[in-house]
Amino acid sequence: MPRSIPHLRWWIGGILLASTVINYIDRQTLSLLAPYLKQDYHWSNSDYANIVVAFRVAYSIGQAIFGRLIDRIGARRGLSLTVACYSAISMLTPLSNGLRSFAIFRFLLGAAESPNWPAATKVVSQWFPKHERGLATALFDSGSSIGGAVAPFIVLDIYFQWGWRPAFVVPGAAGLVWLIVWQRFYHPPASHPRISAEELKLVTAESEDSSQPHHRISLAWHDLLRLPQTWGTMLARLFTDPVFFFVADWFPIYLVAKGIELKSGLVAVWVPFIAADLGNFLGGGVSGQLIKRGWTVGAARKAVIIFGGIGVTALIPTIFTNKLWVIAILFGFATFSYAAFSTMANVLPSDLFGDESVASVSGLGGSAAGLGTIVAFELIGHFSDARHADAIHSFDPIILVAALVPFVGMILVLLLVRNTDATDRGLVRRI
């Protein structure tokens, strides 16, 4: 009989974190190399936007489709398939030789990476009690910030020594190593050979709680889309994720447009991601503490959402400065605030829905975010090219919109995520 592992759920959370880190290094590779690939292949900003949009189209469609699939086949097999596929695709990207082939590989990568968040959200709903879900979600979601922070040092170092092709291969190989660990270590709580009886009781207590009359049924998409709570979770992602993806995919180009040399601006690229990482844990930790102090789940989550929606407006003053350190600080506070909001957006499906629908709802939210990001990126490419003659201010309108969109999202979430008659009927959990 294998010995139990103390706090096993947090070890599993750490494995999810590692998956997200690798996932983000994979996708950051292109954005970091974009200023150099644009020169090599003579791409405009609109050309680059089209490549990124190819990723987003597949990612958006895939989140809804594969989120549903994850609910059917389980997180263990689902995450195994997604990591194996996106690692292989990343390693094959060096076969690209122009705009069209880059777009094809990014489309395939987007489809392969899309199940990561729905699957991780499902694992959190199975393995963590409600007062820990915010922190557990922050843990795996922080992988996007950590991956974005470390990617410049890995990717650019490889690029300057060996060129762009090896820079795509190394992160892909890391995913295959992760896959071996996941297959050996992960099982659902009820069948895990290394879980203690005490921890199993803790993580399964709420699913057996009679005060939460959620029916153990898998709601169809059309049933889910009739619920305001579903729309609240979708709009929480729609009005936040595009802002972070703007930072992740366009920030190096934005700095160059501001007249900042990318080599000297690596700190500015790094700071927003580290700040976002801290914001993840602030959002998850504070909401968890509020729940432990007697706040309802809904009140605790919404308090953090209000902070996040207001905090992202810190982007606005960057319009009026070209100083690297000022831009880094303001982007850092904005992404710190965004990440607190984003953690709540990612944890809401597990707060509101039972295990049979968590990944489906998370996937719908990811699809909404993806569609919003596609529209945003097309507009960014168009307007930044249209204002190319005034390059230093070409991103000013884009920054203004990015600062205000999460504030609007905050208001919509406060209106939609509430207890309704669907709560009384057991279709969603009371918060």
C-alpha positions as CSV (number, residue, x, y, z in Angstrom):
1,M,0.0,0.0,0.0
2,P,1.6,3.3,-1.0
3,R,2.1,5.9,1.7
4,S,-0.2,8.9,1.7
5,I,1.3,12.3,0.7
6,P,0.5,15.1,3.1
7,H,-1.5,18.0,1.5
8,L,-1.6,16.1,-1.8
9,R,-4.1,18.5,-3.3
10,W,-1.4,21.3,-3.3
11,W,1.1,19.0,-5.0
12,I,-1.5,18.5,-7.7
13,G,-2.0,22.3,-7.8
14,G,1.7,22.6,-8.4
15,I,1.6,20.2,-11.3
16,L,-1.2,22.3,-12.8
17,L,1.0,25.4,-12.3
18,A,3.8,23.7,-14.2
19,S,1.5,22.9,-17.1
20,T,0.3,26.5,-17.4
21,V,3.9,27.8,-17.2
22,I,4.9,25.6,-20.1
23,N,1.7,26.5,-22.0
24,Y,2.5,30.2,-21.8
25,I,6.2,29.8,-22.7
26,D,5.0,28.0,-25.8
27,R,2.6,30.8,-26.8
28,Q,4.9,33.6,-25.8
29,T,7.6,32.4,-28.1
30,L,6.0,34.0,-31.1
31,S,5.2,37.4,-29.5
32,L,8.8,37.7,-28.2
33,L,10.3,36.9,-31.6
34,A,7.7,39.0,-33.5
35,P,9.9,42.2,-33.8
36,Y,12.6,40.1,-35.5
37,L,10.3,37.8,-37.5
38,K,8.5,40.9,-38.8
39,Q,11.8,42.2,-40.2
40,D,12.9,38.8,-41.6
41,Y,9.5,38.1,-43.3
42,H,8.4,41.7,-44.0
43,W,5.2,41.5,-42.0
44,S,3.1,44.5,-41.1
45,N,1.3,44.8,-37.8
46,S,-1.9,43.6,-39.5
47,D,0.0,40.5,-40.8
48,Y,1.2,39.8,-37.3
49,A,-2.3,40.3,-36.0
50,N,-3.7,37.8,-38.5
51,I,-1.2,35.1,-37.2
52,V,-2.2,35.8,-33.6
53,V,-5.8,35.7,-34.6
54,A,-5.3,32.3,-36.2
55,F,-4.3,31.1,-32.7
56,R,-7.2,32.8,-31.1
57,V,-9.8,31.4,-33.5
58,A,-8.8,27.9,-32.8
59,Y,-8.4,28.6,-29.1
60,S,-11.8,30.2,-28.8
61,I,-13.7,27.4,-30.6
62,G,-11.6,24.7,-28.8
63,Q,-12.4,26.0,-25.3
64,A,-16.1,25.4,-25.6
65,I,-15.8,22.1,-27.6
66,F,-13.0,20.6,-25.5
67,G,-14.3,22.0,-22.2
68,R,-17.4,19.8,-22.9
69,L,-15.2,16.9,-23.8
70,I,-13.2,17.3,-20.6
71,D,-16.4,16.9,-18.6
72,R,-17.0,13.6,-20.4
73,I,-13.6,12.0,-20.5
74,G,-12.1,13.5,-17.3
75,A,-9.3,15.8,-16.5
76,R,-6.5,13.1,-16.4
77,R,-7.0,12.0,-20.0
78,G,-8.0,15.5,-21.2
79,L,-4.8,17.2,-19.9
80,S,-2.7,14.3,-21.2
81,L,-4.0,14.8,-24.7
82,T,-3.7,18.6,-24.7
83,V,-0.2,18.7,-23.5
84,A,1.0,16.0,-25.8
85,C,-0.6,17.7,-28.8
86,Y,0.6,21.3,-28.1
87,S,4.1,20.1,-27.3
88,A,4.4,18.3,-30.6
89,I,3.0,21.3,-32.5
90,S,5.4,23.7,-30.9
91,M,8.3,21.4,-31.8
92,L,7.1,21.3,-35.4
93,T,6.7,25.1,-35.8
94,P,10.3,25.5,-37.1
95,L,9.0,24.0,-40.4
96,S,7.3,27.3,-41.0
97,N,8.7,29.4,-43.8
98,G,6.2,32.4,-44.2
99,L,3.0,34.1,-43.2
100,R,0.6,31.3,-44.2
101,S,2.6,28.4,-42.6
102,F,3.1,30.4,-39.3
103,A,-0.7,31.0,-39.2
104,I,-1.4,27.3,-39.7
105,F,0.9,26.2,-36.9
106,R,-0.5,28.9,-34.6
107,F,-4.0,27.7,-35.4
108,L,-3.1,24.1,-34.5
109,L,-1.4,25.3,-31.3
110,G,-4.5,27.3,-30.3
111,A,-6.7,24.2,-30.7
112,A,-4.3,22.0,-28.7
113,E,-3.8,24.5,-25.9
114,S,-7.5,25.4,-25.5
115,P,-8.5,22.6,-23.0
116,N,-5.8,23.6,-20.4
117,W,-7.9,26.1,-18.4
118,P,-11.2,24.1,-18.4
119,A,-9.4,21.0,-17.3
120,A,-7.5,22.8,-14.6
121,T,-10.7,24.4,-13.3
122,K,-12.3,21.0,-13.2
123,V,-9.4,19.6,-11.2
124,V,-9.7,22.5,-8.7
125,S,-13.4,21.9,-8.3
126,Q,-12.7,18.2,-7.5
127,W,-9.7,18.6,-5.2
128,F,-10.3,21.8,-3.2
129,P,-12.9,23.0,-0.7
130,K,-14.6,26.3,-1.6
131,H,-12.4,28.5,0.8
132,E,-9.3,27.2,-1.0
133,R,-10.5,27.2,-4.6
134,G,-9.6,30.9,-5.1
135,L,-6.0,30.3,-4.0
136,A,-5.8,27.0,-5.9
137,T,-7.1,28.8,-9.0
138,A,-4.5,31.6,-8.4
139,L,-1.8,28.9,-8.2
140,F,-2.4,27.4,-11.6
141,D,-3.5,30.7,-13.2
142,S,-0.3,32.3,-12.0
143,G,1.5,30.0,-14.4
144,S,0.5,32.4,-17.2
145,S,2.3,35.2,-15.5
146,I,5.4,33.1,-14.5
147,G,5.6,31.7,-18.1
148,G,5.3,35.2,-19.5
149,A,8.0,36.5,-17.1
150,V,10.6,33.7,-17.7
151,A,9.9,33.4,-21.4
152,P,12.0,36.4,-22.5
153,F,15.1,35.0,-20.8
154,I,14.7,31.6,-22.3
155,V,13.4,32.4,-25.7
156,L,15.5,35.5,-26.5
157,D,18.7,33.8,-25.2
158,I,18.1,30.9,-27.4
159,Y,17.3,33.2,-30.4
160,F,20.4,35.3,-30.0
161,Q,22.6,32.2,-29.8
162,W,21.0,29.8,-32.3
163,G,18.1,31.5,-34.1
164,W,14.4,31.4,-34.0
165,R,13.8,27.7,-34.8
166,P,15.4,26.2,-31.6
167,A,13.4,28.7,-29.6
168,F,10.2,26.9,-30.5
169,V,11.6,23.4,-29.9
170,V,12.8,23.7,-26.2
171,P,9.4,24.7,-24.6
172,G,7.7,21.9,-26.6
173,A,10.2,19.3,-25.2
174,A,9.5,20.6,-21.7
175,G,5.8,19.7,-22.2
176,L,6.7,16.1,-22.9
177,V,8.6,15.8,-19.6
178,W,5.6,17.3,-17.8
179,L,3.3,14.7,-19.4
180,I,5.3,11.8,-17.9
181,V,4.9,13.3,-14.4
182,W,1.2,13.9,-14.9
183,Q,0.5,10.4,-16.0
184,R,2.4,8.9,-13.1
185,F,1.0,11.2,-10.4
186,Y,-2.6,12.3,-11.1
187,H,-5.8,10.4,-10.3
188,P,-9.2,11.7,-9.1
189,P,-9.5,12.0,-5.3
190,A,-11.7,8.9,-4.8
191,S,-9.2,6.7,-6.6
192,H,-5.9,8.3,-5.8
193,P,-3.6,5.7,-4.1
194,R,-1.6,8.4,-2.2
195,I,-4.5,10.4,-0.6
196,S,-5.0,10.2,3.2
197,A,-8.5,9.5,4.6
198,E,-8.5,12.9,6.3
199,E,-7.8,14.8,3.0
200,L,-10.3,12.7,1.1
201,K,-13.0,13.6,3.6
202,L,-12.0,17.3,3.3
203,V,-12.1,17.5,-0.5
204,T,-15.3,15.4,-0.9
205,A,-17.3,17.0,2.0
206,E,-18.9,19.7,0.0
207,S,-20.0,17.4,-2.8
208,E,-22.0,15.5,-0.2
209,D,-23.3,18.7,1.5
210,S,-27.1,18.6,1.6
211,S,-27.3,22.4,2.0
212,Q,-26.1,22.6,-1.7
213,P,-29.0,20.9,-3.6
214,H,-27.2,20.9,-6.9
215,H,-28.5,18.1,-9.1
216,R,-25.8,15.7,-10.4
217,I,-26.8,16.3,-14.0
218,S,-24.8,17.6,-17.0
219,L,-26.6,20.6,-18.3
220,A,-26.6,21.1,-22.1
221,W,-25.2,24.2,-23.6
222,H,-28.6,25.7,-24.3
223,D,-29.6,25.1,-20.7
224,L,-26.4,26.7,-19.4
225,L,-26.9,29.7,-21.7
226,R,-30.3,30.4,-20.2
227,L,-28.7,31.1,-16.8
228,P,-27.6,34.7,-15.9
229,Q,-24.8,33.1,-13.8
230,T,-23.3,31.5,-17.0
231,W,-23.3,34.8,-18.8
232,G,-21.7,36.4,-15.7
233,T,-18.8,34.0,-15.9
234,M,-18.5,34.4,-19.6
235,L,-18.5,38.2,-19.5
236,A,-16.0,38.1,-16.6
237,R,-13.6,36.5,-19.1
238,L,-14.7,38.4,-22.1
239,F,-13.9,41.8,-20.5
240,T,-10.6,40.8,-18.8
241,D,-8.7,38.2,-20.9
242,P,-8.2,40.4,-24.0
243,V,-6.4,43.0,-21.9
244,F,-3.9,40.5,-20.6
245,F,-3.4,39.0,-24.1
246,F,-2.7,42.5,-25.3
247,V,0.1,42.7,-22.8
248,A,1.3,39.1,-23.6
249,D,1.2,39.4,-27.4
250,W,1.7,43.1,-28.1
251,F,3.8,44.6,-25.3
252,P,7.2,44.1,-27.0
253,I,5.8,45.8,-30.2
254,Y,4.2,48.5,-28.0
255,L,7.6,49.3,-26.4
256,V,9.4,49.4,-29.7
257,A,6.6,51.8,-30.9
258,K,7.4,54.0,-27.9
259,G,11.0,54.2,-29.0
260,I,12.4,51.7,-26.4
261,E,15.0,49.2,-27.5
262,L,13.7,45.7,-26.7
263,K,17.1,44.5,-25.3
264,S,17.1,47.4,-22.8
265,G,13.4,47.0,-22.1
266,L,13.4,43.4,-20.9
267,V,12.7,44.6,-17.3
268,A,9.6,46.3,-18.6
269,V,8.5,43.1,-20.3
270,W,9.2,41.1,-17.1
271,V,7.5,43.4,-14.5
272,P,3.8,43.2,-15.7
273,F,4.0,39.4,-15.6
274,I,5.4,39.2,-12.1
275,A,2.9,41.8,-10.9
276,A,0.1,39.7,-12.5
277,D,1.5,36.7,-10.6
278,L,1.2,38.6,-7.3
279,G,-2.3,39.7,-8.3
280,N,-3.4,36.1,-8.8
281,F,-2.4,35.2,-5.3
282,L,-3.8,38.4,-3.8
283,G,-7.2,37.7,-5.4
284,G,-7.3,34.0,-4.4
285,G,-5.9,34.5,-0.9
286,V,-8.0,37.5,0.1
287,S,-11.2,36.0,-1.1
288,G,-10.4,32.8,0.7
289,Q,-9.7,34.6,3.9
290,L,-13.0,36.6,3.6
291,I,-14.9,33.3,3.2
292,K,-13.2,31.9,6.3
293,R,-14.2,35.0,8.2
294,G,-17.9,34.4,7.4
295,W,-18.4,36.3,4.1
296,T,-20.5,34.5,1.6
297,V,-18.7,33.2,-1.4
298,G,-20.4,35.7,-3.7
299,A,-19.5,38.7,-1.5
300,A,-15.9,37.6,-1.2
301,R,-15.4,37.1,-4.9
302,K,-17.1,40.4,-5.8
303,A,-15.0,42.4,-3.4
304,V,-11.9,41.3,-5.3
305,I,-13.6,41.9,-8.7
306,I,-14.4,45.5,-7.8
307,F,-10.7,46.1,-6.9
308,G,-9.6,44.6,-10.1
309,G,-12.0,46.5,-12.3
310,I,-10.9,49.8,-10.9
311,G,-7.2,49.0,-10.8
312,V,-6.8,48.3,-14.5
313,T,-7.5,52.0,-15.2
314,A,-3.9,52.6,-14.1
315,L,-3.0,52.0,-17.8
316,I,-4.4,55.4,-18.8
317,P,-1.4,57.5,-17.5
318,T,1.0,55.5,-19.7
319,I,-0.4,57.5,-22.7
320,F,1.4,60.6,-21.4
321,T,4.9,59.1,-20.8
322,N,7.8,57.5,-22.7
323,K,9.8,56.7,-19.5
324,L,10.5,53.0,-19.2
325,W,10.3,52.8,-15.5
326,V,6.9,54.7,-15.3
327,I,5.4,52.4,-18.0
328,A,6.7,49.3,-16.2
329,I,5.2,50.4,-12.8
330,L,1.8,51.4,-14.3
331,F,1.5,48.3,-16.4
332,G,2.6,46.3,-13.4
333,F,-0.2,47.7,-11.2
334,A,-2.7,47.3,-14.0
335,T,-1.8,43.6,-14.6
336,F,-1.7,43.1,-10.8
337,S,-5.3,44.3,-10.6
338,Y,-6.3,42.4,-13.8
339,A,-5.0,39.2,-12.3
340,A,-7.0,39.5,-9.1
341,F,-10.1,40.0,-11.2
342,S,-9.1,37.2,-13.6
343,T,-8.6,34.7,-10.7
344,M,-12.2,35.4,-9.6
345,A,-13.4,34.9,-13.2
346,N,-11.6,31.6,-13.4
347,V,-12.9,30.3,-10.0
348,L,-16.6,31.3,-10.6
349,P,-17.5,28.2,-12.6
350,S,-16.4,26.0,-9.7
351,D,-18.3,28.2,-7.2
352,L,-21.5,28.1,-9.2
353,F,-21.7,24.8,-11.0
354,G,-21.4,21.1,-10.1
355,D,-18.6,18.8,-11.3
356,E,-20.6,17.7,-14.3
357,S,-20.7,21.2,-15.8
358,V,-17.6,23.0,-14.5
359,A,-15.4,22.5,-17.5
360,S,-18.2,23.2,-19.9
361,V,-18.9,26.6,-18.3
362,S,-15.2,27.4,-18.1
363,G,-14.9,26.5,-21.7
364,L,-17.7,28.8,-22.7
365,G,-16.0,31.6,-20.8
366,G,-12.8,30.9,-22.6
367,S,-14.6,31.0,-25.9
368,A,-16.1,34.3,-25.1
369,A,-12.7,35.7,-24.1
370,G,-11.2,34.3,-27.3
371,L,-13.8,35.9,-29.5
372,G,-13.3,39.2,-27.8
373,T,-9.5,38.9,-28.2
374,I,-9.9,38.1,-31.9
375,V,-11.9,41.3,-32.4
376,A,-9.5,43.3,-30.2
377,F,-6.4,42.1,-32.0
378,E,-7.8,42.9,-35.5
379,L,-8.6,46.4,-34.3
380,I,-5.2,46.7,-32.7
381,G,-3.5,45.7,-35.9
382,H,-5.6,48.1,-38.0
383,F,-5.4,51.2,-35.8
384,S,-1.7,50.8,-34.9
385,D,-0.9,50.6,-38.6
386,A,-3.3,53.4,-39.5
387,R,-1.4,55.7,-37.0
388,H,2.0,54.4,-38.1
389,A,3.1,57.9,-39.1
390,D,2.8,58.9,-35.5
391,A,4.3,55.7,-34.2
392,I,5.1,56.9,-30.7
393,H,1.3,57.6,-30.1
394,S,0.0,54.8,-32.3
395,F,-1.2,52.7,-29.3
396,D,-2.7,55.5,-27.2
397,P,-6.4,54.8,-28.2
398,I,-5.8,51.1,-27.7
399,I,-4.4,51.7,-24.2
400,L,-7.4,53.8,-23.3
401,V,-9.9,51.1,-24.3
402,A,-7.9,48.4,-22.6
403,A,-8.1,50.4,-19.3
404,L,-11.8,50.9,-19.4
405,V,-13.1,47.5,-20.7
406,P,-12.5,45.6,-17.4
407,F,-14.3,48.3,-15.5
408,V,-17.4,47.7,-17.7
409,G,-16.9,43.9,-17.1
410,M,-16.9,44.5,-13.4
411,I,-20.3,46.1,-13.5
412,L,-21.8,43.3,-15.6
413,V,-20.5,40.6,-13.3
414,L,-22.0,42.3,-10.3
415,L,-25.4,42.4,-12.0
416,L,-25.4,38.9,-13.4
417,V,-23.7,36.7,-10.8
418,R,-26.3,36.4,-8.1
419,N,-28.7,34.0,-6.5
420,T,-31.8,33.5,-8.7
421,D,-34.7,31.0,-9.1
422,A,-32.1,28.7,-10.8
423,T,-30.3,28.6,-7.5
424,D,-33.5,27.5,-5.7
425,R,-34.0,24.8,-8.4
426,G,-30.5,23.4,-7.8
427,L,-29.2,24.2,-11.2
428,V,-26.5,26.4,-9.7
429,R,-25.0,26.7,-6.3
430,R,-25.9,29.4,-3.9
431,I,-23.1,32.0,-3.4
